[in-house]
Structures are given as structure tokens and as C-alpha cells.
Amino acid sequence: YLDPMLSLVSLAAALKTNRTYLSASIHSCYNQNFSDFINTLRIRYALELMENSGKDVNIKDVAMQSGYNHVQSFYRHFSEIMEMTSRTWLSRQVSQ
């Protein structure tokens, strides 16, 4: 999930299955489509990176290390999944 080029087709090929079966399996197990599933994993990873970085977090670096090609996509997905911005999340972590 950290590979920015990961796609349903490439993962299905790596697992030697077809994309329809893989998509249905992800939806059945996680009640998410492939994109939402991958983005959830990436944001969870980003949270770990930010927790371990302390105050000196570079959000762009976190986004790239988490599998995003564009920081704007990271911001959008972070806000959708966490229901707050990454800066808000970080400020709450620092104050604890």
C-alpha cells in the first residue's frame, strides 16, 4: 500500500487473481472499495509516522512516505478519514 503506483489491477496480478474477485473480497471483508481501503491503510501509516516524529513533522515527507504522489491528495484523504486536518491532529498530539 506504500507504493504510489499500486492499483487494483497490479495487486490482482501480484496475487495471481482477477481484479473483480479482489475487489469483491476487499468489499466483503472491509466494506470499502479498493481506493478507500488503500487510503485508510496509508493514513494509518501516516499517523504512525507523525506520532514518531514529534513536533518536527514535515507533512509533505509523511505524505510521500505513506504512498501519496501529491500532498493535496494526502490532505484530502486525511481529512475524510480522520475528520480533521493533519495540522489539527498534530496540534492535539503535541498538547497531550
ZIWOMO-V199975 format. One record per residue. RES is the residue in one letter. SS is DSSP state (H for helix, E for strand, L for the rest). D_CENTER is the distance of its C-alpha to the mean C-alpha in Angstrom with 1 decimal. Layout:
# ZIWOMO-V199975
RES | SS | D_CENTER
RES | SS | D_CENTER
This chain:
# ZIWOMO-V199975
Y | L | 7.6
L | L | 7.9
D | L | 10.5
P | L | 10.1
M | L | 13.0
L | L | 11.8
S | L | 13.3
L | H | 14.8
V | H | 18.1
S | H | 17.3
L | H | 15.8
A | H | 18.8
A | H | 21.1
A | H | 19.9
L | L | 20.4
K | L | 23.7
T | L | 23.2
N | L | 23.0
R | H | 20.1
T | H | 21.8
Y | H | 22.1
L | H | 18.6
S | H | 17.3
A | H | 19.9
S | H | 19.0
I | H | 15.4
H | H | 16.8
S | H | 19.5
C | H | 17.7
Y | H | 14.7
N | L | 16.1
Q | L | 13.2
N | L | 13.3
F | H | 11.5
S | H | 9.2
D | H | 8.3
F | H | 8.0
I | H | 5.7
N | H | 3.3
T | H | 4.6
L | H | 4.5
R | H | 2.0
I | H | 3.5
R | H | 6.2
Y | H | 6.7
A | H | 7.0
L | H | 9.3
E | H | 11.2
L | H | 11.8
M | H | 13.0
E | H | 15.1
N | H | 16.7
S | H | 17.4
G | L | 19.6
K | L | 21.0
D | L | 20.6
V | L | 16.9
N | L | 16.3
I | H | 13.3
K | H | 13.5
D | H | 13.5
V | H | 10.5
A | H | 8.6
M | H | 10.4
Q | H | 10.1
S | L | 6.3
G | L | 7.0
Y | L | 7.7
N | L | 11.4
H | L | 12.1
V | H | 11.7
Q | H | 12.7
S | H | 9.8
F | H | 7.6
Y | H | 10.4
R | H | 10.7
H | H | 7.4
F | H | 7.8
S | H | 11.3
E | H | 11.0
I | H | 9.1
M | H | 11.0
E | L | 14.0
M | L | 14.7
T | L | 14.0
S | H | 12.6
R | H | 16.3
T | H | 17.5
W | H | 15.3
L | H | 16.5
S | H | 20.0
R | H | 20.1
Q | H | 19.1
V | H | 21.8
S | H | 24.3
Q | L | 24.1
